[in-house]
């Protein structure tokens, strides 16, 4: 199984997880329990998902109250 590196944008810690391709990406940080603040890192190059709050595009704007990254972008 491939090992993926993740990094938390909330507390800044990085960690690795062995996951199969069919497994969902980790989104919640095990260190600070930050919901949705973890993103995958490929090698030395961080993957940028359109900046913070990228997943807010996945659902109606009115649902963004539950998004920890939705930092008053209105
Ligand atoms: Zn964290």
PDB file of the backbone (N, CA, C, O) and the ligand in Angstrom, with CONECT records:
HET     ZN  A 101       1
ATOM      1  N   UNK A   1       0.853  -1.202   0.000  1.00  0.00           N
ATOM      2  CA  UNK A   1       0.000   0.000   0.000  1.00  0.00           C
ATOM      3  C   UNK A   1       0.885   1.247   0.000  1.00  0.00           C
ATOM      4  O   UNK A   1       1.938   1.273   0.637  1.00  0.00           O
ATOM      5  N   UNK A   2       0.459   2.244  -0.697  1.00  0.00           N
ATOM      6  CA  UNK A   2       1.231   3.499  -0.713  1.00  0.00           C
ATOM      7  C   UNK A   2       1.096   4.247   0.603  1.00  0.00           C
ATOM      8  O   UNK A   2       0.094   4.151   1.311  1.00  0.00           O
ATOM      9  N   UNK A   3       2.137   4.986   0.893  1.00  0.00           N
ATOM     10  CA  UNK A   3       2.104   5.831   2.093  1.00  0.00           C
ATOM     11  C   UNK A   3       1.874   7.272   1.659  1.00  0.00           C
ATOM     12  O   UNK A   3       2.574   7.801   0.795  1.00  0.00           O
ATOM     13  N   UNK A   4       0.914   7.868   2.259  1.00  0.00           N
ATOM     14  CA  UNK A   4       0.602   9.253   1.947  1.00  0.00           C
ATOM     15  C   UNK A   4       1.055  10.152   3.089  1.00  0.00           C
ATOM     16  O   UNK A   4       0.930   9.809   4.265  1.00  0.00           O
ATOM     17  N   UNK A   5       1.567  11.276   2.723  1.00  0.00           N
ATOM     18  CA  UNK A   5       1.925  12.257   3.736  1.00  0.00           C
ATOM     19  C   UNK A   5       0.831  13.309   3.812  1.00  0.00           C
ATOM     20  O   UNK A   5       0.340  13.815   2.803  1.00  0.00           O
ATOM     21  N   UNK A   6       0.479  13.610   5.030  1.00  0.00           N
ATOM     22  CA  UNK A   6      -0.549  14.615   5.248  1.00  0.00           C
ATOM     23  C   UNK A   6       0.011  15.747   6.089  1.00  0.00           C
ATOM     24  O   UNK A   6       0.970  15.571   6.841  1.00  0.00           O
ATOM     25  N   UNK A   7      -0.587  16.876   5.952  1.00  0.00           N
ATOM     26  CA  UNK A   7      -0.201  17.998   6.790  1.00  0.00           C
ATOM     27  C   UNK A   7      -1.448  18.741   7.230  1.00  0.00           C
ATOM     28  O   UNK A   7      -2.388  18.958   6.465  1.00  0.00           O
ATOM     29  N   UNK A   8      -1.411  19.117   8.493  1.00  0.00           N
ATOM     30  CA  UNK A   8      -2.538  19.867   9.038  1.00  0.00           C
ATOM     31  C   UNK A   8      -2.277  21.352   8.878  1.00  0.00           C
ATOM     32  O   UNK A   8      -1.240  21.857   9.308  1.00  0.00           O
ATOM     33  N   UNK A   9      -3.197  22.038   8.270  1.00  0.00           N
ATOM     34  CA  UNK A   9      -3.036  23.479   8.081  1.00  0.00           C
ATOM     35  C   UNK A   9      -3.460  24.243   9.332  1.00  0.00           C
ATOM     36  O   UNK A   9      -3.281  25.458   9.424  1.00  0.00           O
ATOM     37  N   UNK A  10      -4.016  23.522  10.277  1.00  0.00           N
ATOM     38  CA  UNK A  10      -4.462  24.180  11.499  1.00  0.00           C
ATOM     39  C   UNK A  10      -3.333  24.264  12.528  1.00  0.00           C
ATOM     40  O   UNK A  10      -3.041  25.344  13.043  1.00  0.00           O
ATOM     41  N   UNK A  11      -2.686  23.105  12.835  1.00  0.00           N
ATOM     42  CA  UNK A  11      -1.617  23.098  13.832  1.00  0.00           C
ATOM     43  C   UNK A  11      -0.247  22.953  13.180  1.00  0.00           C
ATOM     44  O   UNK A  11       0.772  23.105  13.853  1.00  0.00           O
ATOM     45  N   UNK A  12      -0.204  22.662  11.884  1.00  0.00           N
ATOM     46  CA  UNK A  12       1.053  22.615  11.159  1.00  0.00           C
ATOM     47  C   UNK A  12       1.789  21.291  11.256  1.00  0.00           C
ATOM     48  O   UNK A  12       2.864  21.149  10.673  1.00  0.00           O
ATOM     49  N   UNK A  13       1.241  20.313  11.979  1.00  0.00           N
ATOM     50  CA  UNK A  13       1.902  19.015  12.084  1.00  0.00           C
ATOM     51  C   UNK A  13       1.679  18.204  10.812  1.00  0.00           C
ATOM     52  O   UNK A  13       0.646  18.306  10.152  1.00  0.00           O
ATOM     53  N   UNK A  14       2.695  17.389  10.493  1.00  0.00           N
ATOM     54  CA  UNK A  14       2.560  16.496   9.358  1.00  0.00           C
ATOM     55  C   UNK A  14       2.707  15.066   9.842  1.00  0.00           C
ATOM     56  O   UNK A  14       3.362  14.801  10.850  1.00  0.00           O
ATOM     57  N   UNK A  15       2.094  14.155   9.116  1.00  0.00           N
ATOM     58  CA  UNK A  15       2.151  12.745   9.508  1.00  0.00           C
ATOM     59  C   UNK A  15       1.931  11.905   8.270  1.00  0.00           C
ATOM     60  O   UNK A  15       1.507  12.399   7.225  1.00  0.00           O
ATOM     61  N   UNK A  16       2.234  10.608   8.412  1.00  0.00           N
ATOM     62  CA  UNK A  16       2.094   9.712   7.273  1.00  0.00           C
ATOM     63  C   UNK A  16       1.094   8.617   7.599  1.00  0.00           C
ATOM     64  O   UNK A  16       0.991   8.164   8.738  1.00  0.00           O
ATOM     65  N   UNK A  17       0.374   8.211   6.594  1.00  0.00           N
ATOM     66  CA  UNK A  17      -0.592   7.139   6.743  1.00  0.00           C
ATOM     67  C   UNK A  17      -0.465   6.185   5.573  1.00  0.00           C
ATOM     68  O   UNK A  17      -0.349   6.602   4.421  1.00  0.00           O
ATOM     69  N   UNK A  18      -0.490   4.892   5.886  1.00  0.00           N
ATOM     70  CA  UNK A  18      -0.511   3.901   4.826  1.00  0.00           C
ATOM     71  C   UNK A  18      -1.963   3.618   4.468  1.00  0.00           C
ATOM     72  O   UNK A  18      -2.758   3.185   5.303  1.00  0.00           O
ATOM     73  N   UNK A  19      -2.282   3.872   3.221  1.00  0.00           N
ATOM     74  CA  UNK A  19      -3.670   3.708   2.808  1.00  0.00           C
ATOM     75  C   UNK A  19      -3.735   3.043   1.446  1.00  0.00           C
ATOM     76  O   UNK A  19      -2.850   3.213   0.607  1.00  0.00           O
ATOM     77  N   UNK A  20      -4.776   2.302   1.250  1.00  0.00           N
ATOM     78  CA  UNK A  20      -5.005   1.784  -0.085  1.00  0.00           C
ATOM     79  C   UNK A  20      -5.620   2.884  -0.940  1.00  0.00           C
ATOM     80  O   UNK A  20      -6.118   3.891  -0.437  1.00  0.00           O
ATOM     81  N   UNK A  21      -5.569   2.658  -2.236  1.00  0.00           N
ATOM     82  CA  UNK A  21      -6.082   3.685  -3.145  1.00  0.00           C
ATOM     83  C   UNK A  21      -7.576   3.903  -2.971  1.00  0.00           C
ATOM     84  O   UNK A  21      -8.110   4.966  -3.286  1.00  0.00           O
ATOM     85  N   UNK A  22      -8.229   2.879  -2.467  1.00  0.00           N
ATOM     86  CA  UNK A  22      -9.687   2.975  -2.356  1.00  0.00           C
ATOM     87  C   UNK A  22     -10.124   3.672  -1.073  1.00  0.00           C
ATOM     88  O   UNK A  22     -11.297   4.001  -0.893  1.00  0.00           O
ATOM     89  N   UNK A  23      -9.154   3.891  -0.184  1.00  0.00           N
ATOM     90  CA  UNK A  23      -9.521   4.546   1.062  1.00  0.00           C
ATOM     91  C   UNK A  23      -9.689   6.042   0.862  1.00  0.00           C
ATOM     92  O   UNK A  23      -9.031   6.658   0.024  1.00  0.00           O
ATOM     93  N   UNK A  24     -10.571   6.596   1.639  1.00  0.00           N
ATOM     94  CA  UNK A  24     -10.775   8.039   1.571  1.00  0.00           C
ATOM     95  C   UNK A  24      -9.598   8.762   2.197  1.00  0.00           C
ATOM     96  O   UNK A  24      -8.949   8.242   3.105  1.00  0.00           O
ATOM     97  N   UNK A  25      -9.329   9.952   1.714  1.00  0.00           N
ATOM     98  CA  UNK A  25      -8.276  10.775   2.287  1.00  0.00           C
ATOM     99  C   UNK A  25      -8.649  11.183   3.702  1.00  0.00           C
ATOM    100  O   UNK A  25      -9.818  11.359   4.046  1.00  0.00           O
ATOM    101  N   UNK A  26      -7.605  11.325   4.505  1.00  0.00           N
ATOM    102  CA  UNK A  26      -7.835  11.811   5.860  1.00  0.00           C
ATOM    103  C   UNK A  26      -8.096  13.304   5.811  1.00  0.00           C
ATOM    104  O   UNK A  26      -7.409  14.042   5.106  1.00  0.00           O
ATOM    105  N   UNK A  27      -9.063  13.729   6.542  1.00  0.00           N
ATOM    106  CA  UNK A  27      -9.395  15.153   6.548  1.00  0.00           C
ATOM    107  C   UNK A  27      -9.314  15.761   7.942  1.00  0.00           C
ATOM    108  O   UNK A  27      -9.167  16.973   8.103  1.00  0.00           O
ATOM    109  N   UNK A  28      -9.415  14.891   8.945  1.00  0.00           N
ATOM    110  CA  UNK A  28      -9.405  15.409  10.309  1.00  0.00           C
ATOM    111  C   UNK A  28      -8.042  15.175  10.959  1.00  0.00           C
ATOM    112  O   UNK A  28      -7.488  14.080  10.865  1.00  0.00           O
ATOM    113  N   UNK A  29      -7.506  16.192  11.611  1.00  0.00           N
ATOM    114  CA  UNK A  29      -6.185  16.104  12.213  1.00  0.00           C
ATOM    115  C   UNK A  29      -6.231  15.310  13.520  1.00  0.00           C
ATOM    116  O   UNK A  29      -7.069  15.578  14.382  1.00  0.00           O
ATOM    117  N   UNK A  30      -5.319  14.317  13.670  1.00  0.00           N
ATOM    118  CA  UNK A  30      -5.287  13.525  14.901  1.00  0.00           C
ATOM    119  C   UNK A  30      -4.617  14.269  16.050  1.00  0.00           C
ATOM    120  O   UNK A  30      -4.713  13.841  17.201  1.00  0.00           O
ATOM    121  N   UNK A  31      -3.945  15.371  15.755  1.00  0.00           N
ATOM    122  CA  UNK A  31      -3.222  16.111  16.792  1.00  0.00           C
ATOM    123  C   UNK A  31      -4.087  17.183  17.432  1.00  0.00           C
ATOM    124  O   UNK A  31      -4.153  17.302  18.656  1.00  0.00           O
ATOM    125  N   UNK A  32      -4.743  17.951  16.594  1.00  0.00           N
ATOM    126  CA  UNK A  32      -5.531  19.054  17.146  1.00  0.00           C
ATOM    127  C   UNK A  32      -7.025  18.831  16.921  1.00  0.00           C
ATOM    128  O   UNK A  32      -7.849  19.685  17.249  1.00  0.00           O
ATOM    129  N   UNK A  33      -7.360  17.670  16.358  1.00  0.00           N
ATOM    130  CA  UNK A  33      -8.759  17.345  16.089  1.00  0.00           C
ATOM    131  C   UNK A  33      -9.414  18.361  15.166  1.00  0.00           C
ATOM    132  O   UNK A  33     -10.635  18.523  15.157  1.00  0.00           O
ATOM    133  N   UNK A  34      -8.589  19.033  14.401  1.00  0.00           N
ATOM    134  CA  UNK A  34      -9.128  20.007  13.456  1.00  0.00           C
ATOM    135  C   UNK A  34      -9.892  19.306  12.355  1.00  0.00           C
ATOM    136  O   UNK A  34      -9.335  18.473  11.639  1.00  0.00           O
ATOM    137  N   UNK A  35     -11.124  19.627  12.218  1.00  0.00           N
ATOM    138  CA  UNK A  35     -11.954  18.993  11.202  1.00  0.00           C
ATOM    139  C   UNK A  35     -11.671  19.589   9.830  1.00  0.00           C
ATOM    140  O   UNK A  35     -11.766  20.800   9.630  1.00  0.00           O
ATOM    141  N   UNK A  36     -11.324  18.721   8.898  1.00  0.00           N
ATOM    142  CA  UNK A  36     -11.138  19.169   7.524  1.00  0.00           C
ATOM    143  C   UNK A  36      -9.903  20.033   7.316  1.00  0.00           C
ATOM    144  O   UNK A  36      -9.797  20.719   6.300  1.00  0.00           O
ATOM    145  N   UNK A  37      -8.970  20.010   8.261  1.00  0.00           N
ATOM    146  CA  UNK A  37      -7.807  20.890   8.128  1.00  0.00           C
ATOM    147  C   UNK A  37      -6.579  20.148   7.603  1.00  0.00           C
ATOM    148  O   UNK A  37      -5.510  20.739   7.447  1.00  0.00           O
ATOM    149  N   UNK A  38      -6.737  18.845   7.330  1.00  0.00           N
ATOM    150  CA  UNK A  38      -5.608  18.049   6.860  1.00  0.00           C
ATOM    151  C   UNK A  38      -5.661  17.903   5.347  1.00  0.00           C
ATOM    152  O   UNK A  38      -6.717  17.640   4.773  1.00  0.00           O
ATOM    153  N   UNK A  39      -4.505  18.077   4.709  1.00  0.00           N
ATOM    154  CA  UNK A  39      -4.448  17.867   3.274  1.00  0.00           C
ATOM    155  C   UNK A  39      -3.250  16.998   2.924  1.00  0.00           C
ATOM    156  O   UNK A  39      -2.261  16.952   3.655  1.00  0.00           O
ATOM    157  N   UNK A  40      -3.354  16.322   1.811  1.00  0.00           N
ATOM    158  CA  UNK A  40      -2.290  15.436   1.361  1.00  0.00           C
ATOM    159  C   UNK A  40      -1.086  16.227   0.863  1.00  0.00           C
ATOM    160  O   UNK A  40      -1.218  17.297   0.269  1.00  0.00           O
ATOM    161  N   UNK A  41       0.086  15.667   1.125  1.00  0.00           N
ATOM    162  CA  UNK A  41       1.318  16.260   0.621  1.00  0.00           C
ATOM    163  C   UNK A  41       1.997  15.220  -0.252  1.00  0.00           C
ATOM    164  O   UNK A  41       2.184  14.076   0.160  1.00  0.00           O
ATOM    165  N   UNK A  42       2.361  15.621  -1.452  1.00  0.00           N
ATOM    166  CA  UNK A  42       3.042  14.709  -2.358  1.00  0.00           C
ATOM    167  C   UNK A  42       4.510  15.074  -2.407  1.00  0.00           C
ATOM    168  O   UNK A  42       4.894  16.079  -3.005  1.00  0.00           O
ATOM    169  N   UNK A  43       5.333  14.242  -1.769  1.00  0.00           N
ATOM    170  CA  UNK A  43       6.758  14.531  -1.756  1.00  0.00           C
ATOM    171  C   UNK A  43       7.023  15.862  -1.076  1.00  0.00           C
ATOM    172  O   UNK A  43       6.495  16.133   0.003  1.00  0.00           O
ATOM    173  N   UNK A  44       7.839  16.688  -1.706  1.00  0.00           N
ATOM    174  CA  UNK A  44       8.159  17.980  -1.129  1.00  0.00           C
ATOM    175  C   UNK A  44       7.220  19.059  -1.624  1.00  0.00           C
ATOM    176  O   UNK A  44       7.266  20.204  -1.176  1.00  0.00           O
ATOM    177  N   UNK A  45       6.373  18.673  -2.549  1.00  0.00           N
ATOM    178  CA  UNK A  45       5.509  19.677  -3.150  1.00  0.00           C
ATOM    179  C   UNK A  45       4.111  19.576  -2.561  1.00  0.00           C
ATOM    180  O   UNK A  45       3.397  18.605  -2.809  1.00  0.00           O
ATOM    181  N   UNK A  46       3.727  20.559  -1.797  1.00  0.00           N
ATOM    182  CA  UNK A  46       2.376  20.533  -1.241  1.00  0.00           C
ATOM    183  C   UNK A  46       1.343  20.740  -2.328  1.00  0.00           C
ATOM    184  O   UNK A  46       1.539  21.514  -3.265  1.00  0.00           O
ATOM    185  N   UNK A  47       0.252  20.037  -2.179  1.00  0.00           N
ATOM    186  CA  UNK A  47      -0.820  20.194  -3.154  1.00  0.00           C
ATOM    187  C   UNK A  47      -1.745  21.307  -2.693  1.00  0.00           C
ATOM    188  O   UNK A  47      -2.272  21.281  -1.581  1.00  0.00           O
ATOM    189  N   UNK A  48      -1.926  22.255  -3.545  1.00  0.00           N
ATOM    190  CA  UNK A  48      -2.761  23.397  -3.181  1.00  0.00           C
ATOM    191  C   UNK A  48      -4.176  23.181  -3.708  1.00  0.00           C
ATOM    192  O   UNK A  48      -4.395  23.028  -4.910  1.00  0.00           O
ATOM    193  N   UNK A  49      -5.099  23.172  -2.809  1.00  0.00           N
ATOM    194  CA  UNK A  49      -6.497  22.992  -3.192  1.00  0.00           C
ATOM    195  C   UNK A  49      -7.204  24.341  -3.185  1.00  0.00           C
ATOM    196  O   UNK A  49      -8.113  24.568  -2.386  1.00  0.00           O
ATOM    197  N   UNK A  50      -6.800  25.206  -4.048  1.00  0.00           N
ATOM    198  CA  UNK A  50      -7.480  26.489  -4.189  1.00  0.00           C
ATOM    199  C   UNK A  50      -7.533  27.264  -2.868  1.00  0.00           C
ATOM    200  O   UNK A  50      -8.477  28.015  -2.621  1.00  0.00           O
ATOM    201  N   UNK A  51      -6.519  27.077  -2.028  1.00  0.00           N
ATOM    202  CA  UNK A  51      -6.468  27.837  -0.785  1.00  0.00           C
ATOM    203  C   UNK A  51      -7.426  27.311   0.264  1.00  0.00           C
ATOM    204  O   UNK A  51      -8.080  26.286   0.069  1.00  0.00           O
ATOM    205  N   UNK A  52      -7.502  28.015   1.367  1.00  0.00           N
ATOM    206  CA  UNK A  52      -8.356  27.572   2.455  1.00  0.00           C
ATOM    207  C   UNK A  52      -9.819  27.632   2.055  1.00  0.00           C
ATOM    208  O   UNK A  52     -10.252  28.487   1.282  1.00  0.00           O
ATOM    209  N   UNK A  53     -10.550  26.699   2.610  1.00  0.00           N
ATOM    210  CA  UNK A  53     -11.978  26.672   2.326  1.00  0.00           C
ATOM    211  C   UNK A  53     -12.310  26.061   0.984  1.00  0.00           C
ATOM    212  O   UNK A  53     -13.398  26.275   0.450  1.00  0.00           O
ATOM    213  N   UNK A  54     -11.359  25.287   0.427  1.00  0.00           N
ATOM    214  CA  UNK A  54     -11.557  24.744  -0.901  1.00  0.00           C
ATOM    215  C   UNK A  54     -12.775  23.846  -0.986  1.00  0.00           C
ATOM    216  O   UNK A  54     -13.441  23.772  -2.019  1.00  0.00           O
ATOM    217  N   UNK A  55     -13.059  23.163   0.114  1.00  0.00           N
ATOM    218  CA  UNK A  55     -14.168  22.218   0.075  1.00  0.00           C
ATOM    219  C   UNK A  55     -15.507  22.914   0.239  1.00  0.00           C
ATOM    220  O   UNK A  55     -16.558  22.279   0.147  1.00  0.00           O
ATOM    221  N   UNK A  56     -15.472  24.185   0.475  1.00  0.00           N
ATOM    222  CA  UNK A  56     -16.721  24.927   0.567  1.00  0.00           C
ATOM    223  C   UNK A  56     -17.437  24.974  -0.780  1.00  0.00           C
ATOM    224  O   UNK A  56     -18.619  25.306  -0.857  1.00  0.00           O
ATOM    225  N   UNK A  57     -16.706  24.638  -1.834  1.00  0.00           N
ATOM    226  CA  UNK A  57     -17.334  24.636  -3.140  1.00  0.00           C
ATOM    227  C   UNK A  57     -18.144  23.369  -3.365  1.00  0.00           C
ATOM    228  O   UNK A  57     -18.870  23.242  -4.351  1.00  0.00           O
ATOM    229  N   UNK A  58     -18.003  22.428  -2.424  1.00  0.00           N
ATOM    230  CA  UNK A  58     -18.676  21.146  -2.587  1.00  0.00           C
ATOM    231  C   UNK A  58     -20.133  21.178  -2.138  1.00  0.00           C
ATOM    232  O   UNK A  58     -20.898  20.255  -2.416  1.00  0.00           O
ATOM    233  N   UNK A  59     -20.498  22.219  -1.463  1.00  0.00           N
ATOM    234  CA  UNK A  59     -21.871  22.292  -0.979  1.00  0.00           C
ATOM    235  C   UNK A  59     -22.333  23.735  -0.984  1.00  0.00           C
ATOM    236  O   UNK A  59     -21.519  24.651  -1.098  1.00  0.00           O
ATOM    237  N   UNK A  60     -23.616  23.937  -0.861  1.00  0.00           N
ATOM    238  CA  UNK A  60     -24.153  25.308  -0.900  1.00  0.00           C
ATOM    239  C   UNK A  60     -23.506  26.202   0.136  1.00  0.00           C
ATOM    240  O   UNK A  60     -23.127  25.744   1.214  1.00  0.00           O
ATOM    241  N   UNK A  61     -23.384  27.438  -0.180  1.00  0.00           N
ATOM    242  CA  UNK A  61     -22.691  28.380   0.678  1.00  0.00           C
ATOM    243  C   UNK A  61     -23.323  28.467   2.050  1.00  0.00           C
ATOM    244  O   UNK A  61     -22.641  28.736   3.039  1.00  0.00           O
ATOM    245  N   UNK A  62     -24.597  28.246   2.113  1.00  0.00           N
ATOM    246  CA  UNK A  62     -25.297  28.368   3.382  1.00  0.00           C
ATOM    247  C   UNK A  62     -24.884  27.282   4.366  1.00  0.00           C
ATOM    248  O   UNK A  62     -25.133  27.402   5.566  1.00  0.00           O
ATOM    249  N   UNK A  63     -24.250  26.217   3.862  1.00  0.00           N
ATOM    250  CA  UNK A  63     -23.840  25.127   4.727  1.00  0.00           C
ATOM    251  C   UNK A  63     -22.446  25.336   5.284  1.00  0.00           C
ATOM    252  O   UNK A  63     -21.939  24.502   6.034  1.00  0.00           O
ATOM    253  N   UNK A  64     -21.833  26.436   4.924  1.00  0.00           N
ATOM    254  CA  UNK A  64     -20.439  26.654   5.280  1.00  0.00           C
ATOM    255  C   UNK A  64     -20.246  26.960   6.759  1.00  0.00           C
ATOM    256  O   UNK A  64     -19.110  27.112   7.209  1.00  0.00           O
ATOM    257  N   UNK A  65     -21.314  27.052   7.513  1.00  0.00           N
ATOM    258  CA  UNK A  65     -21.180  27.315   8.940  1.00  0.00           C
ATOM    259  C   UNK A  65     -20.369  26.232   9.633  1.00  0.00           C
ATOM    260  O   UNK A  65     -19.707  26.486  10.640  1.00  0.00           O
ATOM    261  N   UNK A  66     -20.424  25.018   9.085  1.00  0.00           N
ATOM    262  CA  UNK A  66     -19.724  23.900   9.707  1.00  0.00           C
ATOM    263  C   UNK A  66     -18.282  23.798   9.234  1.00  0.00           C
ATOM    264  O   UNK A  66     -17.532  22.940   9.700  1.00  0.00           O
ATOM    265  N   UNK A  67     -17.892  24.668   8.313  1.00  0.00           N
ATOM    266  CA  UNK A  67     -16.539  24.606   7.782  1.00  0.00           C
ATOM    267  C   UNK A  67     -15.567  25.395   8.659  1.00  0.00           C
ATOM    268  O   UNK A  67     -15.730  26.602   8.838  1.00  0.00           O
ATOM    269  N   UNK A  68     -14.557  24.713   9.205  1.00  0.00           N
ATOM    270  CA  UNK A  68     -13.579  25.435  10.041  1.00  0.00           C
ATOM    271  C   UNK A  68     -12.734  26.386   9.226  1.00  0.00           C
ATOM    272  O   UNK A  68     -12.127  27.303   9.779  1.00  0.00           O
ATOM    273  N   UNK A  69     -12.682  26.184   7.922  1.00  0.00           N
ATOM    274  CA  UNK A  69     -11.826  27.027   7.097  1.00  0.00           C
ATOM    275  C   UNK A  69     -12.574  28.182   6.464  1.00  0.00           C
ATOM    276  O   UNK A  69     -11.997  29.006   5.754  1.00  0.00           O
ATOM    277  N   UNK A  70     -13.831  28.224   6.728  1.00  0.00           N
ATOM    278  CA  UNK A  70     -14.583  29.301   6.120  1.00  0.00           C
ATOM    279  C   UNK A  70     -14.379  30.551   6.961  1.00  0.00           C
ATOM    280  O   UNK A  70     -15.095  30.794   7.933  1.00  0.00           O
ATOM    281  N   UNK A  71     -13.400  31.327   6.572  1.00  0.00           N
ATOM    282  CA  UNK A  71     -12.995  32.461   7.406  1.00  0.00           C
ATOM    283  C   UNK A  71     -13.521  33.770   6.848  1.00  0.00           C
ATOM    284  O   UNK A  71     -12.754  34.604   6.367  1.00  0.00           O
ATOM    285  N   UNK A  72     -14.797  33.940   6.911  1.00  0.00           N
ATOM    286  CA  UNK A  72     -15.399  35.192   6.521  1.00  0.00           C
ATOM    287  C   UNK A  72     -15.036  35.617   5.102  1.00  0.00           C
ATOM    288  O   UNK A  72     -14.664  36.766   4.868  1.00  0.00           O
ATOM    289  N   UNK A  73     -15.145  34.694   4.168  1.00  0.00           N
ATOM    290  CA  UNK A  73     -14.775  35.016   2.801  1.00  0.00           C
ATOM    291  C   UNK A  73     -15.879  35.691   2.030  1.00  0.00           C
ATOM    292  O   UNK A  73     -15.776  35.830   0.811  1.00  0.00           O
ATOM    293  N   UNK A  74     -16.895  36.101   2.676  1.00  0.00           N
ATOM    294  CA  UNK A  74     -18.003  36.706   1.964  1.00  0.00           C
ATOM    295  C   UNK A  74     -17.657  38.116   1.493  1.00  0.00           C
ATOM    296  O   UNK A  74     -18.486  38.779   0.869  1.00  0.00           O
TER     297      UNK A  74
HETATM  298 ZN    ZN A 101      -3.840  19.771  13.444  1.00  0.00          ZN
END
